[in-house]
Amino acid sequence: MLDTAKKSSTITVSAPKINTLAFKLVGTAPFVQARFSQKAKMAMMGKMQEGSTARGKKVREARDFDQDCMDAMHIGMDGKAGVPAGAFRAAMISACRLVGFKMTIAKLSVFVEADTFDRVDGVPLVHLNGDWERLDMHVRNATGVVDVRVRPMWREWNINLRVSYDADQFTDRDVANLLLRAGMQVGIGEGRPDSKSSTGLGFGTFKIEGM
């Protein structure tokens, strides 16, 4: 007679080995930021609340280009300019395509520690060091209409970045090389090489100091 009783099994799950590395990133091209402003968000929500009655009653307000520039910037709770920590994490994950590493595994293995949080929506930020200026650029909307977009741009910039990673998946050198590829081949911000909607403008590239 066959023994159909289920045999017990033991599954051993090891604790994660999370290490942290510190890097100083130095921009090799200007960094341009385009935060979706709170003003634009509130205006959009207002139209949605008004529904069909909002049609035909549009009033074009005079644009304050300096304010547009400020609204496009991430400012932390400490009053300092920052870059979403997720931008660097996304760049490293995207770079995994170049070396044949599974992006789904990288999403669970690489993290960027925040210095502060956006004072409007709480997005984790890393401090952005450097002086910025206003950049005025013409763009073509989806409708084909030419418009002007105003963004803050840092010509020279640097960031102190802390990357935490799963040591069962990556070595220290793996992480450093992945970040190098992210800086040279992916980039961050507007006009980066790995832009989803274009081939980029060459903005947002960086290197690791000392490498």
PyRosetta script that sets phi, psi and omega in degrees:
from pyrosetta import init, pose_from_sequence

init()
pose = pose_from_sequence("MLDTAKKSSTITVSAPKINTLAFKLVGTAPFVQARFSQKAKMAMMGKMQEGSTARGKKVREARDFDQDCMDAMHIGMDGKAGVPAGAFRAAMISACRLVGFKMTIAKLSVFVEADTFDRVDGVPLVHLNGDWERLDMHVRNATGVVDVRVRPMWREWNINLRVSYDADQFTDRDVANLLLRAGMQVGIGEGRPDSKSSTGLGFGTFKIEGM")
pose.set_psi(1, 131.2)
pose.set_omega(1, -178.2)
pose.set_phi(2, -74.3)
pose.set_psi(2, 141.4)
pose.set_omega(2, 177.9)
pose.set_phi(3, -86.7)
pose.set_psi(3, 107.0)
pose.set_omega(3, -177.8)
pose.set_phi(4, -94.0)
pose.set_psi(4, 3.1)
pose.set_omega(4, -179.1)
pose.set_phi(5, -64.7)
pose.set_psi(5, 136.1)
pose.set_omega(5, -179.7)
pose.set_phi(6, -70.9)
pose.set_psi(6, 131.3)
pose.set_omega(6, 178.8)
pose.set_phi(7, -84.8)
pose.set_psi(7, 136.8)
pose.set_omega(7, 178.9)
pose.set_phi(8, -74.8)
pose.set_psi(8, 146.8)
pose.set_omega(8, 178.8)
pose.set_phi(9, -131.7)
pose.set_psi(9, 154.4)
pose.set_omega(9, -179.5)
pose.set_phi(10, -116.8)
pose.set_psi(10, 126.8)
pose.set_omega(10, 177.6)
pose.set_phi(11, -110.1)
pose.set_psi(11, 124.3)
pose.set_omega(11, 179.9)
pose.set_phi(12, -105.3)
pose.set_psi(12, 120.0)
pose.set_omega(12, 178.3)
pose.set_phi(13, -108.4)
pose.set_psi(13, 118.5)
pose.set_omega(13, -179.8)
pose.set_phi(14, -77.6)
pose.set_psi(14, 150.3)
pose.set_omega(14, 177.9)
pose.set_phi(15, -69.5)
pose.set_psi(15, 146.6)
pose.set_omega(15, -179.7)
pose.set_phi(16, -66.2)
pose.set_psi(16, 140.6)
pose.set_omega(16, 175.7)
pose.set_phi(17, -103.2)
pose.set_psi(17, 94.4)
pose.set_omega(17, -176.1)
pose.set_phi(18, -100.6)
pose.set_psi(18, 117.1)
pose.set_omega(18, 175.4)
pose.set_phi(19, -107.9)
pose.set_psi(19, 159.6)
pose.set_omega(19, 179.9)
pose.set_phi(20, -129.9)
pose.set_psi(20, 133.7)
pose.set_omega(20, 177.2)
pose.set_phi(21, -119.3)
pose.set_psi(21, 146.4)
pose.set_omega(21, 178.0)
pose.set_phi(22, -111.0)
pose.set_psi(22, 135.2)
pose.set_omega(22, 180.0)
pose.set_phi(23, -132.4)
pose.set_psi(23, 150.5)
pose.set_omega(23, 168.5)
pose.set_phi(24, -108.7)
pose.set_psi(24, 117.4)
pose.set_omega(24, -179.8)
pose.set_phi(25, -97.6)
pose.set_psi(25, 137.0)
pose.set_omega(25, 179.2)
pose.set_phi(26, -123.3)
pose.set_psi(26, 126.4)
pose.set_omega(26, -178.5)
pose.set_phi(27, -64.7)
pose.set_psi(27, 137.0)
pose.set_omega(27, 175.1)
pose.set_phi(28, -106.6)
pose.set_psi(28, -0.7)
pose.set_omega(28, 176.0)
pose.set_phi(29, -154.3)
pose.set_psi(29, 159.3)
pose.set_omega(29, 179.3)
pose.set_phi(30, -57.3)
pose.set_psi(30, 148.0)
pose.set_omega(30, 176.1)
pose.set_phi(31, -108.2)
pose.set_psi(31, 127.2)
pose.set_omega(31, -179.1)
pose.set_phi(32, -119.0)
pose.set_psi(32, 132.1)
pose.set_omega(32, -176.0)
pose.set_phi(33, -113.1)
pose.set_psi(33, 145.2)
pose.set_omega(33, -179.9)
pose.set_phi(34, -141.6)
pose.set_psi(34, 73.6)
pose.set_omega(34, 177.6)
pose.set_phi(35, -72.7)
pose.set_psi(35, 139.6)
pose.set_omega(35, 175.0)
pose.set_phi(36, -73.3)
pose.set_psi(36, 113.9)
pose.set_omega(36, -169.8)
pose.set_phi(37, -69.1)
pose.set_psi(37, 152.8)
pose.set_omega(37, 177.1)
pose.set_phi(38, -65.4)
pose.set_psi(38, -33.7)
pose.set_omega(38, 179.1)
pose.set_phi(39, -63.6)
pose.set_psi(39, -45.0)
pose.set_omega(39, 179.1)
pose.set_phi(40, -64.8)
pose.set_psi(40, -39.0)
pose.set_omega(40, 179.0)
pose.set_phi(41, -62.8)
pose.set_psi(41, -45.3)
pose.set_omega(41, -179.5)
pose.set_phi(42, -66.3)
pose.set_psi(42, -37.6)
pose.set_omega(42, 178.6)
pose.set_phi(43, -64.0)
pose.set_psi(43, -41.5)
pose.set_omega(43, 178.9)
pose.set_phi(44, -64.6)
pose.set_psi(44, -43.5)
pose.set_omega(44, 179.1)
pose.set_phi(45, -64.9)
pose.set_psi(45, -36.2)
pose.set_omega(45, 179.0)
pose.set_phi(46, -62.8)
pose.set_psi(46, -42.5)
pose.set_omega(46, 178.6)
pose.set_phi(47, -64.6)
pose.set_psi(47, -38.3)
pose.set_omega(47, 179.2)
pose.set_phi(48, -65.6)
pose.set_psi(48, -37.2)
pose.set_omega(48, 180.0)
pose.set_phi(49, -70.5)
pose.set_psi(49, -34.6)
pose.set_omega(49, -179.9)
pose.set_phi(50, -74.4)
pose.set_psi(50, -27.1)
pose.set_omega(50, 178.7)
pose.set_phi(51, 68.7)
pose.set_psi(51, -143.2)
pose.set_omega(51, -175.1)
pose.set_phi(52, -66.1)
pose.set_psi(52, -22.0)
pose.set_omega(52, -179.3)
pose.set_phi(53, -67.3)
pose.set_psi(53, -16.8)
pose.set_omega(53, -179.0)
pose.set_phi(54, -74.4)
pose.set_psi(54, -18.2)
pose.set_omega(54, -178.4)
pose.set_phi(55, -70.7)
pose.set_psi(55, 140.5)
pose.set_omega(55, 177.8)
pose.set_phi(56, 79.7)
pose.set_psi(56, -0.3)
pose.set_omega(56, -178.7)
pose.set_phi(57, -119.6)
pose.set_psi(57, 20.8)
pose.set_omega(57, -177.4)
pose.set_phi(58, -72.0)
pose.set_psi(58, 127.7)
pose.set_omega(58, 177.8)
pose.set_phi(59, -113.9)
pose.set_psi(59, 121.7)
pose.set_omega(59, -178.5)
pose.set_phi(60, -83.7)
pose.set_psi(60, 113.3)
pose.set_omega(60, 179.2)
pose.set_phi(61, -84.1)
pose.set_psi(61, 150.8)
pose.set_omega(61, 175.7)
pose.set_phi(62, -64.9)
pose.set_psi(62, 135.5)
pose.set_omega(62, -177.5)
pose.set_phi(63, -86.2)
pose.set_psi(63, 136.2)
pose.set_omega(63, 174.2)
pose.set_phi(64, -101.9)
pose.set_psi(64, 97.4)
pose.set_omega(64, -173.3)
pose.set_phi(65, -66.3)
pose.set_psi(65, -33.0)
pose.set_omega(65, 177.5)
pose.set_phi(66, -65.4)
pose.set_psi(66, -39.1)
pose.set_omega(66, 178.5)
pose.set_phi(67, -69.3)
pose.set_psi(67, -37.0)
pose.set_omega(67, 175.9)
pose.set_phi(68, -57.3)
pose.set_psi(68, -40.5)
pose.set_omega(68, -179.7)
pose.set_phi(69, -64.8)
pose.set_psi(69, -45.2)
pose.set_omega(69, 179.7)
pose.set_phi(70, -65.2)
pose.set_psi(70, -38.1)
pose.set_omega(70, -178.8)
pose.set_phi(71, -67.6)
pose.set_psi(71, -22.0)
pose.set_omega(71, -179.0)
pose.set_phi(72, -85.0)
pose.set_psi(72, 2.5)
pose.set_omega(72, -175.9)
pose.set_phi(73, -104.3)
pose.set_psi(73, 139.9)
pose.set_omega(73, 173.5)
pose.set_phi(74, -84.6)
pose.set_psi(74, 122.6)
pose.set_omega(74, 177.0)
pose.set_phi(75, -119.4)
pose.set_psi(75, 129.3)
pose.set_omega(75, -177.2)
pose.set_phi(76, -82.2)
pose.set_psi(76, 175.3)
pose.set_omega(76, 178.6)
pose.set_phi(77, -61.7)
pose.set_psi(77, -23.4)
pose.set_omega(77, -180.0)
pose.set_phi(78, -90.0)
pose.set_psi(78, 4.2)
pose.set_omega(78, 178.2)
pose.set_phi(79, 84.1)
pose.set_psi(79, 2.7)
pose.set_omega(79, -178.3)
pose.set_phi(80, -98.2)
pose.set_psi(80, 149.4)
pose.set_omega(80, 176.8)
pose.set_phi(81, -69.2)
pose.set_psi(81, 147.6)
pose.set_omega(81, -179.0)
pose.set_phi(82, -149.2)
pose.set_psi(82, 170.8)
pose.set_omega(82, 176.1)
pose.set_phi(83, -119.2)
pose.set_psi(83, 136.4)
pose.set_omega(83, 177.4)
pose.set_phi(84, -53.9)
pose.set_psi(84, 128.2)
pose.set_omega(84, 179.7)
pose.set_phi(85, -58.5)
pose.set_psi(85, -32.4)
pose.set_omega(85, -179.6)
pose.set_phi(86, -63.6)
pose.set_psi(86, -21.5)
pose.set_omega(86, 180.0)
pose.set_phi(87, -65.3)
pose.set_psi(87, -40.4)
pose.set_omega(87, 179.5)
pose.set_phi(88, -73.1)
pose.set_psi(88, -38.8)
pose.set_omega(88, 177.4)
pose.set_phi(89, -62.4)
pose.set_psi(89, -44.6)
pose.set_omega(89, 179.4)
pose.set_phi(90, -63.1)
pose.set_psi(90, -38.1)
pose.set_omega(90, 179.7)
pose.set_phi(91, -64.9)
pose.set_psi(91, -41.1)
pose.set_omega(91, 179.3)
pose.set_phi(92, -67.2)
pose.set_psi(92, -40.2)
pose.set_omega(92, 178.7)
pose.set_phi(93, -65.7)
pose.set_psi(93, -40.9)
pose.set_omega(93, 178.1)
pose.set_phi(94, -62.5)
pose.set_psi(94, -37.9)
pose.set_omega(94, -179.4)
pose.set_phi(95, -65.4)
pose.set_psi(95, -19.8)
pose.set_omega(95, 178.9)
pose.set_phi(96, -60.3)
pose.set_psi(96, -25.5)
pose.set_omega(96, 179.1)
pose.set_phi(97, -62.7)
pose.set_psi(97, -27.3)
pose.set_omega(97, -177.0)
pose.set_phi(98, -76.8)
pose.set_psi(98, -20.8)
pose.set_omega(98, -175.6)
pose.set_phi(99, -117.7)
pose.set_psi(99, 8.2)
pose.set_omega(99, 175.6)
pose.set_phi(100, 76.5)
pose.set_psi(100, 16.0)
pose.set_omega(100, 178.2)
pose.set_phi(101, -90.9)
pose.set_psi(101, 138.5)
pose.set_omega(101, -176.9)
pose.set_phi(102, -64.7)
pose.set_psi(102, 122.7)
pose.set_omega(102, -179.9)
pose.set_phi(103, -64.7)
pose.set_psi(103, -32.3)
pose.set_omega(103, 179.9)
pose.set_phi(104, -64.7)
pose.set_psi(104, -33.6)
pose.set_omega(104, 176.9)
pose.set_phi(105, -75.5)
pose.set_psi(105, -39.5)
pose.set_omega(105, 179.9)
pose.set_phi(106, -61.8)
pose.set_psi(106, -33.2)
pose.set_omega(106, 179.0)
pose.set_phi(107, -61.3)
pose.set_psi(107, -27.2)
pose.set_omega(107, -179.2)
pose.set_phi(108, -96.4)
pose.set_psi(108, -0.2)
pose.set_omega(108, -169.2)
pose.set_phi(109, -122.0)
pose.set_psi(109, -15.7)
pose.set_omega(109, -175.7)
pose.set_phi(110, -127.2)
pose.set_psi(110, 131.9)
pose.set_omega(110, -178.1)
pose.set_phi(111, -141.2)
pose.set_psi(111, 149.8)
pose.set_omega(111, 178.8)
pose.set_phi(112, -115.3)
pose.set_psi(112, 125.8)
pose.set_omega(112, -177.6)
pose.set_phi(113, -79.0)
pose.set_psi(113, 138.9)
pose.set_omega(113, -177.4)
pose.set_phi(114, -86.7)
pose.set_psi(114, 148.6)
pose.set_omega(114, 173.0)
pose.set_phi(115, -92.8)
pose.set_psi(115, -30.3)
pose.set_omega(115, -178.3)
pose.set_phi(116, -160.9)
pose.set_psi(116, -172.4)
pose.set_omega(116, -179.0)
pose.set_phi(117, -133.7)
pose.set_psi(117, 144.0)
pose.set_omega(117, -179.0)
pose.set_phi(118, -56.4)
pose.set_psi(118, 132.6)
pose.set_omega(118, -175.2)
pose.set_phi(119, -72.1)
pose.set_psi(119, -11.7)
pose.set_omega(119, 178.9)
pose.set_phi(120, -96.1)
pose.set_psi(120, -55.7)
pose.set_omega(120, -173.2)
pose.set_phi(121, -118.6)
pose.set_psi(121, 5.5)
pose.set_omega(121, 174.3)
pose.set_phi(122, 76.8)
pose.set_psi(122, 12.2)
pose.set_omega(122, 178.9)
pose.set_phi(123, -63.5)
pose.set_psi(123, 131.5)
pose.set_omega(123, 178.2)
pose.set_phi(124, -62.2)
pose.set_psi(124, 133.0)
pose.set_omega(124, -177.0)
pose.set_phi(125, -126.5)
pose.set_psi(125, 154.2)
pose.set_omega(125, 167.7)
pose.set_phi(126, -113.3)
pose.set_psi(126, 143.6)
pose.set_omega(126, -176.0)
pose.set_phi(127, -63.5)
pose.set_psi(127, 136.6)
pose.set_omega(127, 178.3)
pose.set_phi(128, -109.2)
pose.set_psi(128, 117.8)
pose.set_omega(128, -177.1)
pose.set_phi(129, -101.3)
pose.set_psi(129, 133.3)
pose.set_omega(129, 179.7)
pose.set_phi(130, 138.5)
pose.set_psi(130, 167.6)
pose.set_omega(130, 179.1)
pose.set_phi(131, -95.0)
pose.set_psi(131, 140.7)
pose.set_omega(131, -178.6)
pose.set_phi(132, -111.6)
pose.set_psi(132, 163.3)
pose.set_omega(132, 176.8)
pose.set_phi(133, -141.5)
pose.set_psi(133, 165.1)
pose.set_omega(133, -179.8)
pose.set_phi(134, -83.7)
pose.set_psi(134, 132.0)
pose.set_omega(134, 177.8)
pose.set_phi(135, -116.0)
pose.set_psi(135, 121.3)
pose.set_omega(135, 177.5)
pose.set_phi(136, -104.9)
pose.set_psi(136, 122.3)
pose.set_omega(136, -178.3)
pose.set_phi(137, -133.0)
pose.set_psi(137, 143.8)
pose.set_omega(137, 175.1)
pose.set_phi(138, -89.6)
pose.set_psi(138, 142.4)
pose.set_omega(138, 179.6)
pose.set_phi(139, -135.1)
pose.set_psi(139, 163.5)
pose.set_omega(139, 176.1)
pose.set_phi(140, -114.1)
pose.set_psi(140, 118.9)
pose.set_omega(140, -179.7)
pose.set_phi(141, -69.0)
pose.set_psi(141, 171.0)
pose.set_omega(141, 179.6)
pose.set_phi(142, -60.5)
pose.set_psi(142, -26.1)
pose.set_omega(142, 179.7)
pose.set_phi(143, -80.3)
pose.set_psi(143, -8.2)
pose.set_omega(143, -178.6)
pose.set_phi(144, 96.5)
pose.set_psi(144, -6.4)
pose.set_omega(144, -179.5)
pose.set_phi(145, -78.0)
pose.set_psi(145, 135.1)
pose.set_omega(145, 178.4)
pose.set_phi(146, -81.5)
pose.set_psi(146, 134.2)
pose.set_omega(146, -178.5)
pose.set_phi(147, -135.1)
pose.set_psi(147, 172.6)
pose.set_omega(147, 177.9)
pose.set_phi(148, -113.8)
pose.set_psi(148, 131.4)
pose.set_omega(148, 176.1)
pose.set_phi(149, -118.0)
pose.set_psi(149, 134.9)
pose.set_omega(149, -178.9)
pose.set_phi(150, -113.9)
pose.set_psi(150, 126.7)
pose.set_omega(150, -175.5)
pose.set_phi(151, -136.5)
pose.set_psi(151, 153.1)
pose.set_omega(151, 171.8)
pose.set_phi(152, -80.1)
pose.set_psi(152, 139.4)
pose.set_omega(152, 179.9)
pose.set_phi(153, -131.3)
pose.set_psi(153, 135.3)
pose.set_omega(153, 175.1)
pose.set_phi(154, -107.7)
pose.set_psi(154, 113.7)
pose.set_omega(154, 179.3)
pose.set_phi(155, -74.5)
pose.set_psi(155, -41.0)
pose.set_omega(155, 176.6)
pose.set_phi(156, -122.9)
pose.set_psi(156, 127.8)
pose.set_omega(156, -175.2)
pose.set_phi(157, -153.0)
pose.set_psi(157, 158.9)
pose.set_omega(157, 175.0)
pose.set_phi(158, -150.4)
pose.set_psi(158, 157.4)
pose.set_omega(158, -177.0)
pose.set_phi(159, -143.3)
pose.set_psi(159, 134.6)
pose.set_omega(159, 171.8)
pose.set_phi(160, -92.9)
pose.set_psi(160, 114.8)
pose.set_omega(160, -171.5)
pose.set_phi(161, -115.5)
pose.set_psi(161, 136.3)
pose.set_omega(161, 175.1)
pose.set_phi(162, -114.3)
pose.set_psi(162, 121.1)
pose.set_omega(162, -178.1)
pose.set_phi(163, -113.7)
pose.set_psi(163, 122.6)
pose.set_omega(163, 174.6)
pose.set_phi(164, -100.2)
pose.set_psi(164, 142.2)
pose.set_omega(164, -175.5)
pose.set_phi(165, -150.0)
pose.set_psi(165, 158.9)
pose.set_omega(165, 178.4)
pose.set_phi(166, -82.1)
pose.set_psi(166, 113.1)
pose.set_omega(166, -176.7)
pose.set_phi(167, -70.1)
pose.set_psi(167, -12.1)
pose.set_omega(167, 174.5)
pose.set_phi(168, -79.6)
pose.set_psi(168, -14.4)
pose.set_omega(168, -179.2)
pose.set_phi(169, -107.7)
pose.set_psi(169, -36.9)
pose.set_omega(169, -176.2)
pose.set_phi(170, -130.4)
pose.set_psi(170, 153.3)
pose.set_omega(170, 169.6)
pose.set_phi(171, -98.3)
pose.set_psi(171, 170.8)
pose.set_omega(171, 176.8)
pose.set_phi(172, -55.4)
pose.set_psi(172, -43.7)
pose.set_omega(172, -177.7)
pose.set_phi(173, -66.9)
pose.set_psi(173, -37.2)
pose.set_omega(173, 176.9)
pose.set_phi(174, -57.3)
pose.set_psi(174, -47.2)
pose.set_omega(174, -177.5)
pose.set_phi(175, -64.2)
pose.set_psi(175, -44.1)
pose.set_omega(175, 179.5)
pose.set_phi(176, -62.5)
pose.set_psi(176, -43.6)
pose.set_omega(176, -179.8)
pose.set_phi(177, -68.1)
pose.set_psi(177, -35.5)
pose.set_omega(177, 177.9)
pose.set_phi(178, -66.3)
pose.set_psi(178, -40.2)
pose.set_omega(178, 178.2)
pose.set_phi(179, -68.1)
pose.set_psi(179, -35.8)
pose.set_omega(179, 175.7)
pose.set_phi(180, -61.2)
pose.set_psi(180, -46.0)
pose.set_omega(180, 178.5)
pose.set_phi(181, -63.9)
pose.set_psi(181, -39.2)
pose.set_omega(181, 178.0)
pose.set_phi(182, -60.2)
pose.set_psi(182, -40.2)
pose.set_omega(182, -178.6)
pose.set_phi(183, -72.4)
pose.set_psi(183, -37.5)
pose.set_omega(183, -176.0)
pose.set_phi(184, -87.0)
pose.set_psi(184, -32.6)
pose.set_omega(184, -169.9)
pose.set_phi(185, -117.2)
pose.set_psi(185, -15.8)
pose.set_omega(185, -178.3)
pose.set_phi(186, -112.1)
pose.set_psi(186, -58.5)
pose.set_omega(186, 179.5)
pose.set_phi(187, 80.9)
pose.set_psi(187, 174.7)
pose.set_omega(187, 178.4)
pose.set_phi(188, -134.4)
pose.set_psi(188, 160.1)
pose.set_omega(188, 174.8)
pose.set_phi(189, 79.4)
pose.set_psi(189, -167.9)
pose.set_omega(189, -178.4)
pose.set_phi(190, -72.1)
pose.set_psi(190, 143.3)
pose.set_omega(190, 176.0)
pose.set_phi(191, 70.6)
pose.set_psi(191, 18.8)
pose.set_omega(191, 180.0)
pose.set_phi(192, -72.0)
pose.set_psi(192, 157.6)
pose.set_omega(192, 180.0)
pose.set_phi(193, -55.7)
pose.set_psi(193, -35.2)
pose.set_omega(193, -176.6)
pose.set_phi(194, -95.1)
pose.set_psi(194, 29.3)
pose.set_omega(194, -180.0)
pose.set_phi(195, -58.8)
pose.set_psi(195, 138.4)
pose.set_omega(195, -177.3)
pose.set_phi(196, -70.9)
pose.set_psi(196, -28.6)
pose.set_omega(196, -174.1)
pose.set_phi(197, -104.8)
pose.set_psi(197, -0.9)
pose.set_omega(197, -179.4)
pose.set_phi(198, -161.1)
pose.set_psi(198, -175.0)
pose.set_omega(198, 175.3)
pose.set_phi(199, -91.2)
pose.set_psi(199, 6.4)
pose.set_omega(199, 176.2)
pose.set_phi(200, 85.0)
pose.set_psi(200, 171.3)
pose.set_omega(200, 179.5)
pose.set_phi(201, -113.3)
pose.set_psi(201, 5.5)
pose.set_omega(201, -178.0)
pose.set_phi(202, 86.5)
pose.set_psi(202, 10.4)
pose.set_omega(202, 178.9)
pose.set_phi(203, -84.7)
pose.set_psi(203, 163.4)
pose.set_omega(203, 167.2)
pose.set_phi(204, 76.6)
pose.set_psi(204, 14.3)
pose.set_omega(204, 177.1)
pose.set_phi(205, -87.7)
pose.set_psi(205, 157.5)
pose.set_omega(205, -177.1)
pose.set_phi(206, -155.0)
pose.set_psi(206, 167.4)
pose.set_omega(206, 175.4)
pose.set_phi(207, -129.7)
pose.set_psi(207, 168.1)
pose.set_omega(207, 175.7)
pose.set_phi(208, -97.2)
pose.set_psi(208, 125.8)
pose.set_omega(208, -179.3)
pose.set_phi(209, -60.8)
pose.set_psi(209, 131.9)
pose.set_omega(209, 178.9)
pose.set_phi(210, 88.7)
pose.set_psi(210, -0.6)
pose.set_omega(210, 179.9)
pose.set_phi(211, -123.1)
pose.dump_pdb("model.pdb")
